[in-house]
């Protein structure tokens, strides 16, 4: 704590900094008895699906570098060094899709995504390499400045050097934090919801063991007398009918034995409902619509399109903003930030069906705020040459201002006395001239 200008300033380090995995106080055993971490959570189909949906969707979005032009609009900055890195190839080993997919999966599982920034002597970005979040520590030095400490291993990129611990300046790290306590480091959604994930893991394991160990003709065997070796009878029965591979086989009973079927206990039958609920619970963690996880119980053809639009607006858009602002902050120089920006294009995900799109395009075209080439670009079609009017903005000729409506039906106003006198004098002079000419 330092005293500066009479104001107390706290210089405590981030409380939720990552050191190998400082979420150990959150991860580990759960109330269900199952350990939960990023790797065990990904074995759950619902978690895997949510991470895959969000990662692949964001990685597949068009990503461009733009600049403001002199007319006040924007245009793609194709010659900027970052354009090729972000749009095509951030490093010689990865495509842009793989790079963004990897970092987004880190962001969803660990709550943070890190990438090393390789710069030249002029400070220009040459490459971006992903870093594992569970090996990164975010801390402050004695002067209160942030620094990143990375625990290097043999599988990491050679750009980090050979030291076991690598000190990285904030200018050398692209850090995309998720929701966190201090705004510097995010916390893992999996860690925060470990009990929900642990219950889903326990339920799935219970179901697997139930079908693996339960005798297919479920029930009890009744014998009229005393069985000399009941264990032998039990083993014989289990070897013939136990397990899903022996289901629906015909049972042969001897020595007057009878088979009495028994039903599944309510506790055993309830786990199916529990498993279904846990799918919705995990979908709630990542804010993914259940129909995207193949749960169509509450979906229909009339509301799936609306749910898909809400997925873009309320789920994907916040992640997109995190990415855009973090990249602009870390990758652009201070002089560029006022004229250059990085932006994802989500318009393709917001498009409706073909008929709705065509109707919207027609309205935009007739009202003059979209040209033919604007529409063709959105539909991924070739541009119409400029000399053929591809960039021409037109409006409907029947449209007019409201104040001018009905002018053709107005009667001319009566002339003033002065105007009438002048007109009469002109007519009299014309008559006199005509009469004089006739007399001659």
N, C-alpha and C positions, 0 to 999 in steps of 0.2 A: 504494500500500500504506500503510495507516494502523495505528498501534499503539493499541489500545483495551483497557484493563484487562489489559494483559499478553498479549493475544491478537492475533495477526496477522490482519487482515482484508484480503482482496484485493478491490479495486474495479475490476477490469478490465471493459471493455465486452464485450457478447456477441460471441464470436468469429465466429458465423455470422449477424451482422446483415445485413439486406438494404439495399443502397444501389443503387437502380436495378435492378441484378441482381448482387449480390456473389457469386452462384454461378457467375460466369464462370470461376472456377478449376475448376469441376466441369462446367459446360456446355461446349459447343463441339464440336470434332472428337472422334471416337471411334476405336477400333481398326479399325472397319469403314470408316472414311473418310467417314462421313456425319455432318454436324452435327446435334446433338440439342438442342432446347429445348422449351418447353411447346407452341409452335405446331406444330413439325414432329412432335412426338410425337402430337399429337391427330389427325394425318393417318393414323396407324395405326389400323385398325379395332379391334384388340384394346384399345388404350389408350382410344380413344373410347368403346368399349362399357363398359369398367370404370368410367370416370369418370361416364358417363351412368347406369349402374346404381346406383352408390352415391349420386350426387347426387339422382336422382329418388326413390330409396327413402327417403332421410332427409327430403327436402322433402315427401314425401307423408304422413309420420307425423303423427298428431294431436299438437299441442303446446299444453299448457295451463299456466296458473299456478294453483298450489294453495296452501292455507293449512291449518294444523292447527286443528281446532276444539276446543271445551272438553271433548268426550268422549274426546279422544285420537286420533280419526280424522282424515281429511283430506277436504277438499271443494274444488271449483273456486272460485277467487277471481275471479268474473266482473266485479266492480266495480273490480278493480285496473287502473291505467292501462296496465300492460304487457300485460294479457290481449289487448286488441284489437290492439296492435302486433305481438305474436308470433303470434297465432292468425289474424289477418285481413290487416293492412296495416301493415307497418313504416314505410312512407313513402308519400306521395301518388302515387308513380310505380310502385310495385311491390306485387305480392301477397306474402303470406307464403311461398307455394310458390316463386315466382321468386327471392325474396331468399335463402331457404335453399339453393336449388339453385345459385345463383351463388356463395355463400360456400363451399359444399361443394366445388365444382369448383376454386376457388382453393386450398382446403386440400389437395386431392388432387394438384394440379399443382405448386404452389409450396411446399406444406408449411405455409402460414400463411393465415389468413383474417382480414381486418380490416373493421370497419364503424365509421363515425363516429357518435357518440352525440350527439344534439341534446337539450339539457335546457332547462328554463325556469328562472326565478329561484329556485324552490324546490328545484331539483335533480331534478325529475321528468323521466323520459325522454319526449320528444315524438316522436322519429323516429329511425330507423336507416338509414344510407346505406352501401352497400358501397364499399370502397376497393381499388384494385389493389395486390396484394402486391409487384409488381416496381417500384413507385414509393415504397415505404415503407422508411424506415430506423429501426431500433430501436437506441438508444444510451443512454449514461449521461452526465450532466453532471459537472462537477468535484466535486460533492458525492455522487456515486454514485447519484443518482436517475434512474430511467428516463424517457425521453421518446421521442416518435414524431415523425419528420420526414417529411412527405409532399411529394413533387414533383408539384405540381399541373399539369394540362394543360387545354386548352380543353374537352375532353369531360367533365371531372369536374363533380360537382354544385356549384351556386352557393353552397352552404352553406360551402364551404371558403374563400370570398373570392377575391380576384384576385391575391394574391401567388403567385410561382412556387414558393416553398417555404412550407409551412404547419407551424407548430409545434403539436403536439397533446399535451395532458396525458394520462397513462394513464387518468384518469377519463373522458376524452372518446373513448376507443377501446374497442370490443369486439374483443378479440384472441383468436382460437382457434388456438393453436399445435399443430402436429403433433409427431411424434417429433423431438427435437433433441438437441444436444450439452449445452446448459446449462439446459434447461427453460423458457427465455424465448422462443426463436425456433426454429421447426422447420426441418428441411431437406427439400428437395424429393425425393419418391420418384423422379421422372423423372431428376433430376440424379444421384442415387446409382446408378441402374440405367441410365445412359446407354449403356453398351456393349450391354446386352441390347436396348434399344430401337433403337440404331443398327444392330445386326445384323438386326433385323426389317425396318427400313426398307431396308437394302441388299438383303436377300433378296427383298422385294416388288418393288423396282426391277429386280433381275436377272430375275425372272419376267416382268415386263411387257415388258422389252426382248427377252427370249428369244422370246416369242410374237409380238412386233411385227416382228422382223427375220428370224426363221427361215422359209425357204421351206416351204410346207405339204407338198408332196411331198419330204420331206427325203432327200437323197442327192447323188450326183455324176453328171455326164453324161460318157459315154465316146463318143469319135469315132474311127472307124477310121483316119482320115487326120490331116492337119494343118489346124487351123482358122486361116484367115487373120486373122480379127478376133475373138479370143476374148471381148474386152470387149463387143462387140456382141451376141454370143450370151448372155452373162451378163446383160446389161441386159434383153434381150428375155425371158429366162426369169424374171427377178425381177419385171418389170412384169406378167407374166401370172400368176405363182403365189406371189409373196412376200406375206406378211401373212395375218392371220387371216381377212380378208374374202375372200381367194381360195382358202381351204382347200377340198380335195376336188374341185377342178376337174380335168377330163380333160386330160392332157398329150399334145401332138402332137409326135412326134420326126421329124426329116428327116435325109437324107444318111447313113443307117445309124447314127445315134446311138443309144445305149443308156442307159437310166437305171438306176443302181445305188443301191438304197436303203441307207441307213446308219442305225444305231440311235443313240439319244441316249446320250451318254457318261454313265458313272456320276456324274460331277461335276455334270452338268446335271440328271440325274434326282433327285439327292439333295436339291436345294433344296426340293422339296415336303415332304420329311420335316423339313427345317430350319424351314420356315415353320410347320408344325404344332407343332413343339417351341417356337418362339418365342411362339406363342399361350399355351401353358401357362406359359412363363416370365413373360410380362407378367401373366397371371392370378395368378401367385404373388406378384408385386410388390404387387398390391392385395388379395390374399387373397380373390379372387372364385372361386367354384367354376367349373370349365371348362364345365359344362353350361349355365351362364347366358350363356356366350359362344357358344352353339350348337355346342359340342364334346361330343357325346354318345357318344364312343367307349368311355368307361369308366363310363357311367351306364346305369341301368336304372330301370324303374318302381318297383322295390323300394327303391332307395337314393336316388332324387332327392329324396324328401320329407325324408329324414334330412339330406342335404346342404343343403337349403334351411333347415332348422332350425339347422344348424351355421353357415350364413352369417349368420343373425341373431345367434347367440350369440358367435361368435368374430370376425366381420368388422364387422358393423354396430354391435353394442353398445359396443365401445370408442370409436367415433366419437361415438355418442350421449352417452356419459359426458363426453367432452371438451366437447361443445356445452353440456350441462346445467351443468357446473361453471363453465365460462367465462361463461355468461350470468348465473348466480347471482352470481358474483364481481363482474362489471362493471355489472350493471343494477340489482341490489337494494341498498338502503341497509344500513348496518350494523345498524340496529335491526330491519330486516325479515328478515334472514337466519335468525333463529331460529324464525320462524313462517311464512315464505313460501318457496316453492321452485318451480322450473320443471322440468317433466318431460315427456319424450316418452312416447307410449303405443305400445309395440311388440307388444301382445297380439294384434293382428290378424294380424301376420306369423307368430306362433307357433301359430296355430290349425291343427288338422289337418283332415281331411276331415269331411264332414257327420256321418257315423255316429260317428266318434270324438268329435266335439264333443258330440253329443247324449248319448252314453254318459257323458262326463265331467260334463256338466251334471246328469244324473240322479243321479249319485253325490253331487255337491255339494249338490243340493237335498234329497236324502233324509237327508243327514248334517247338515243345518242350518247350513252355512256360506255358502250362497248363497240369496237369495230369488228369486222369479219375476222381479222387476224387475231384479235384478242380471244375470240371464241374458239378459233381453230387451235390456238396454243393450249387452251384448257382441254380440248379433246385430242391432243397429241396428233394434230394434222399439220401438213406442210402449209407454210404461209403463202398467201396470194401476193403476187408481185405488186409493188406500190403503184406502178403505172396502170394496173387494172383495178385500183380502188380498194386494195386489201386493208389499208390503214385509214380509210375514210370513215368519218363519223357522221351519221345522217340522223335525221329526225323525221317523224311523220308530217307530211306537208299539210294535213288537215288541222293540225294543232295551231292555236293562236292564243294570244294573251286574253285573260278573262275580261279586262277592261275594253278590249277591242271587239268582243263578241257582239254581233247584231248590228254593226255599223251599216251594213248594206240595206237594212230596213228602216233606217232613220230618214225623216223628211228634211229637206233643206230649210234652214232657218230663214225667216223674212228679212229682206234687206233693210238697211236703215234709210231714213229720208234723204240723207245726203247722197247715198249710193243710188237711190232711185232717181233723183234729180239729174245726176251725172249720166245715168243710162238713158233718160228721156232726151236730154240735150244731144247725146251722141246719135240717137235715132232720128231726131229732127234734122240735124246737120246732114246725115246720110240721105234723108228724103229730099232735102233742098238740092243737094248735088245731083241726085238722080233726075229730078224734075228739070233742072237747068240743062243737063245734057240732052234730055229728050227734046226740049224746045229748040235747041240748036240743030 
